[in-house]
């Protein structure tokens, strides 16, 4: 008999497990927004009404919990990238999308640092955020490069690292809400090719 390498799909959660999962996610969103991504996981579990062991059964690592919390925002960023892939001005579309990533990262202190530190780590749970963002950004970047608006030697990995660095810098200067926009504009001046459009 031929052996099968197909994986068995995960069983659906029991109703009580689903409730715990959802409560943990809701409390983690609140805690990350208020205290940053290094918020106490013990407090998250306590506020969700479960023990820390239950939290780790659902989310084995902090990055796994962060990945789950950020899936809604990730979906929004990916949807926006598909819309911008049809933009009349490819460079402006790329810039708008990078700005949206900075805005998202700025909602949770520590997110930009985590994304930077795991950007090339395919084993991290945050790869489920990093990989789709890289793929979506690569499409927007390629359009801008074909259009001559962005230099051909610019890579999406470099752009995403710069974007996260800008978000991290802005995080350190909460009294200057315009800093991220200024830094993004300044950075992008170095991206323009010889036939660049106005970004």
N, C-alpha and C positions, 0 to 999 in steps of 0.2 A: 504494500500500500504506500502510495506517495505521501511524503510528509509535507505539511503546509507550514510556511513561515509567516503566514498572516497572523497578525496580533488580534487577540480577542478584544472587541470594543469594551471600554470601561462600562461597568454596570451603572445604571442610574442611581443617584443618591436617594437614600430613604428620606422621607419628608422631614424628619427631625435633623438629619445631617444637612439637608439643603437649607433649613432655617438657620442652623449654626453657621454654615458657609456664608450665607447672605448677611447675617448680623456681623460676622467678622469683617467682611468686605466693607460694610457701611461704617463700622467703627474705625477701620484702618484709614478710610478716606478722610474722615474727620480728624483723626490723629495726625496723619501726614500733612494735611493742610495747615493744622494749627502748630505742630511741633517739628515738622520736617520728617524726612524719610527715616531718620534714626530714632523716631518716637519709640517709647517702650512697648514692646510686643506683649509684655505681661499686662500693661494697662489696657491694650487693645482687647485682649482676651477677657479681662475682668469686666470691661464695659459691655462686651458682647454677651456676658453671662455664662462664659465657659472657662475651662481651665486652659493653661498654656499648652498642655498636651494635645488638646483638641485643636488648638490653632495650628500646631505643627503637623498634625495629621492631615489637615486641609492644605497647609502651605508649609512645606518642609524647610524653607529658608526665607529670610527677609526678602530676597530678590523675587522669590516665587509670589509672595504676597504683593510686592510692589507691581510685578507684572500683571497680576489679576486686577489690582486697583486701576491701573492705567489703560486697560483694554478699551474702555469707552472712548477715552481721549485719543488713543491710537487709531481707532476706527474712524473718528472724525478727521484726523490728520490724513489718513489714507484716502478717504472720500474727497477731501479738498485737493489732494494731489492729483487725483484723476480728473477733477474739474479743471484744474490749472494746466493740465497736460494739453488742453484744447485752447488755452489762452492765445490771443492774437499776438501778444508780446511775450515770448518765452522767458526772457530774462526777468521781466517783472513778475511772471508767475513763479519762477524759482525764488526770487527775493521774498515774495509774499509768503510762500510756504516755509521758508527758513524762519521768517519772523513769527509764524504761527507755532513753530517748534519752540522757539525761545519763550513765547508767551506761555505755552503749556508747561515747559520746564520750570518757569518762574512761579507756578502755582504751588509747587512742593519743594521746600528747601531740601537740598541734598539730591534731588533727582538728576540734575545736570552732572554732578560728580559721579553718581552711580552709572549713568549712561556712558560717560567718558571712560570710566575704569573697566567697563565690560564691553566696549565697542567691538573688540576683536575676540571676545571669549564666547565661542559658540556653545560652551557647556553651561553658561550662566542662564538662569531663567529669564533674565532680561534680554536674551537673544531674541525672544519672541516679540520684543519691542524693536530692538536694534535692526534686525534683519529686514522686516517689512519697511521700516523707515528708509533704510539704505536703498532698497530696491525701488521704492517710490521716488526718492530723491534722484536716483540715477536716471530715471526717465526724464524728469524735468531738466536736469543738468545737460543731458545729451541733446535735448531740443535747443537749449540756449547755445550750446557749443556748435551745433550744425548751423544755427542762425548767425554764427560769428560774433555773438554777444559776449561769450565767455571763452577765455583762453582754453585751448585743447588739453593743456597739461594739468588742469584742475580736476581733482578727483572728488567723488561724493564722500569718501571717508574723511578727507581733509575738511570738506565743508561742514560735515556733521560735527567733527571735533571742534572746529571754530565756533559753530553755533552753540555747542554745549559750553565752550569756554566763555562766550559772551553771556550766556545765561548764568553761569557761575559768578562772573564778575558783577553782574547786575544784582545777584543775590547778596553780595557782600556790600552793596550800596543801596539799601532800601529807601534812603532819603532822596535818591535821584532816579525817579521813575522813567526818565527819558534816556538813561544811560544805554540800555540795551539797543534802542533804535539808533543812537548815535554810533555805537560801536559797530553795529551791523552795516550801516551806511559807509563808515570809514573802511571797514574790511573789504566790502564789495568793490570799492574803487580799484583794488588790485586785481580783480577778476576780469575786468573788461578786455575784450579782444580789440583788434584794430578796426572792426566794423561795428562796434558796440552801439546798441540802442540805449536810450535813457532808461535806467532801471529805477 
